[in-house]
């Protein structure tokens, strides 16, 4: 019986396969996607009434305490974002800044409503990760409301950069 030589294509395929690194295991899909967060914000924004803004502002101290649980640069960013949202909502509720779009107000109110809820996508009682989704929701809400927030900051004569910047990868 004659032994068969592998064809050139088969031999070349083996060489190419040998050059390839071993297949890595695929990472599992993320628990929370940007679409999940965006959907949560829009759902909350659609359920909130103007009077809810006053109720949310009554929880300022609790909201600040939650933001203080996030460490490092990301914690500073989260705190700056929260302060800008509270300032804007407070001025809106007082009728001092009527030129801010309702869309901006509803996005900010939805973010605060999400933050105040202990049982959200990642429950807040989980150490170190419980506030992760809260920070992400706040960042996304500010991103969605950025045009109105820049308008507000111009009116208020404040620099929006501390709250509207993106965190570095190292933080």
C-alpha positions as CSV (number, residue, x, y, z in Angstrom):
1,X,0.0,0.0,0.0
2,X,1.3,3.4,-1.0
3,X,1.5,6.1,1.6
4,X,-0.1,9.3,0.5
5,X,1.8,12.6,0.7
6,X,-0.2,15.5,2.0
7,X,-1.0,18.0,-0.7
8,X,0.8,21.3,-0.7
9,X,-2.4,23.1,0.5
10,X,-2.8,20.8,3.4
11,X,0.9,21.1,4.4
12,X,0.7,24.9,4.1
13,X,-2.5,24.9,6.3
14,X,-0.6,23.0,9.0
15,X,2.2,25.6,8.9
16,X,-0.3,28.4,9.1
17,X,-2.0,26.7,12.0
18,X,1.3,26.3,13.8
19,X,2.0,30.0,13.5
20,X,-1.3,30.9,15.1
21,X,-1.5,31.4,18.8
22,X,-3.7,28.9,20.6
23,X,-7.4,30.0,20.7
24,X,-8.2,32.0,23.7
25,X,-11.4,31.4,25.5
26,X,-14.0,33.9,24.6
27,X,-14.8,36.4,27.4
28,X,-18.4,36.1,28.7
29,X,-20.7,38.8,27.5
30,X,-20.9,41.8,29.8
31,X,-23.5,41.7,32.6
32,X,-24.6,45.3,31.7
33,X,-24.4,46.8,28.3
34,X,-24.6,50.5,27.3
35,X,-28.0,49.8,25.8
36,X,-29.2,48.3,29.2
37,X,-28.2,51.5,30.9
38,X,-29.6,53.8,28.3
39,X,-32.9,51.9,28.4
40,X,-33.0,52.2,32.2
41,X,-32.5,55.9,32.1
42,X,-35.2,56.4,29.4
43,X,-37.7,54.3,31.3
44,X,-37.1,56.2,34.5
45,X,-37.3,59.6,32.6
46,X,-40.6,58.6,31.1
47,X,-42.1,57.8,34.6
48,X,-41.0,60.9,36.5
49,X,-43.2,63.8,37.0
50,X,-42.0,67.4,37.6
51,X,-42.9,67.1,41.3
52,X,-40.5,64.2,41.6
53,X,-37.6,66.5,41.1
54,X,-38.3,68.1,44.5
55,X,-38.5,64.7,46.2
56,X,-35.1,63.7,44.6
57,X,-33.5,66.9,45.7
58,X,-34.7,66.1,49.3
59,X,-32.3,63.2,49.1
60,X,-29.1,65.2,48.3
61,X,-27.2,64.1,51.3
62,X,-27.9,60.4,50.7
63,X,-26.9,60.8,47.0
64,X,-23.6,62.5,48.0
65,X,-22.9,59.7,50.4
66,X,-23.4,57.1,47.7
67,X,-21.1,59.0,45.4
68,X,-18.5,59.1,48.1
69,X,-18.3,55.3,48.1
70,X,-16.5,55.4,44.7
71,X,-12.7,55.7,45.1
72,X,-10.0,57.5,43.1
73,X,-10.4,59.6,40.0
74,X,-13.6,57.9,39.0
75,X,-15.0,58.8,42.4
76,X,-14.0,62.4,41.9
77,X,-15.7,62.4,38.5
78,X,-18.8,60.8,39.9
79,X,-19.0,63.4,42.6
80,X,-18.5,66.3,40.1
81,X,-21.2,64.8,37.9
82,X,-23.6,64.5,40.8
83,X,-23.0,68.1,41.9
84,X,-23.6,69.5,38.5
85,X,-26.8,67.4,38.2
86,X,-28.1,68.6,41.6
87,X,-27.2,72.2,40.8
88,X,-29.0,72.2,37.5
89,X,-32.1,70.4,39.0
90,X,-32.2,72.8,42.0
91,X,-32.1,75.9,39.7
92,X,-34.7,74.3,37.5
93,X,-37.0,73.5,40.4
94,X,-36.6,77.1,41.7
95,X,-37.6,78.4,38.2
96,X,-34.2,80.3,37.9
97,X,-33.1,78.7,34.7
98,X,-36.1,78.2,32.3
99,X,-34.1,77.9,29.2
100,X,-32.8,74.4,30.0
101,X,-34.5,71.7,27.8
102,X,-36.9,69.4,29.6
103,X,-35.0,66.5,28.0
104,X,-31.9,67.5,30.1
105,X,-34.0,67.9,33.2
106,X,-35.6,64.4,32.7
107,X,-32.2,62.7,32.1
108,X,-30.7,64.2,35.2
109,X,-33.8,63.4,37.3
110,X,-33.7,59.8,36.0
111,X,-30.1,59.5,37.0
112,X,-30.8,60.7,40.5
113,X,-33.8,58.4,40.7
114,X,-31.6,55.5,39.7
115,X,-29.0,56.4,42.2
116,X,-31.5,56.5,45.1
117,X,-32.8,53.0,44.4
118,X,-30.9,50.4,46.4
119,X,-32.0,47.5,44.2
120,X,-31.0,48.5,40.7
121,X,-29.0,46.5,38.1
122,X,-26.2,45.9,40.6
123,X,-27.6,46.1,44.2
124,X,-25.9,48.8,46.2
125,X,-25.2,46.6,49.2
126,X,-22.6,44.6,47.2
127,X,-19.2,45.8,48.4
128,X,-17.0,47.6,45.9
129,X,-19.3,46.9,42.9
130,X,-22.6,48.1,44.2
131,X,-22.1,51.7,43.0
132,X,-20.5,50.7,39.7
133,X,-23.8,50.8,37.8
134,X,-24.8,54.1,39.6
135,X,-21.6,55.8,38.3
136,X,-22.2,54.5,34.8
137,X,-25.8,55.6,34.8
138,X,-24.7,59.1,36.0
139,X,-22.1,59.3,33.3
140,X,-24.5,58.2,30.6
141,X,-27.2,60.6,31.7
142,X,-24.8,63.5,31.6
143,X,-23.6,62.3,28.2
144,X,-27.2,62.2,26.9
145,X,-27.9,65.6,28.5
146,X,-24.6,67.2,27.5
147,X,-26.0,69.9,25.2
148,X,-28.4,71.2,27.8
149,X,-25.8,71.0,30.6
150,X,-23.3,73.0,28.5
151,X,-26.1,75.6,28.0
152,X,-26.7,75.6,31.8
153,X,-23.0,76.0,32.6
154,X,-22.8,78.9,30.2
155,X,-25.8,80.5,31.9
156,X,-24.3,79.8,35.4
157,X,-20.8,80.9,34.2
158,X,-19.2,77.7,35.5
159,X,-16.7,75.3,33.8
160,X,-18.4,72.0,32.8
161,X,-15.1,70.2,32.2
162,X,-14.8,68.6,35.7
163,X,-18.1,66.8,35.2
164,X,-18.2,66.3,31.5
165,X,-14.7,64.8,31.0
166,X,-14.2,61.1,30.6
167,X,-12.1,59.2,33.1
168,X,-8.7,57.9,32.2
169,X,-8.2,54.1,31.8
170,X,-5.8,54.0,34.8
171,X,-8.2,55.5,37.3
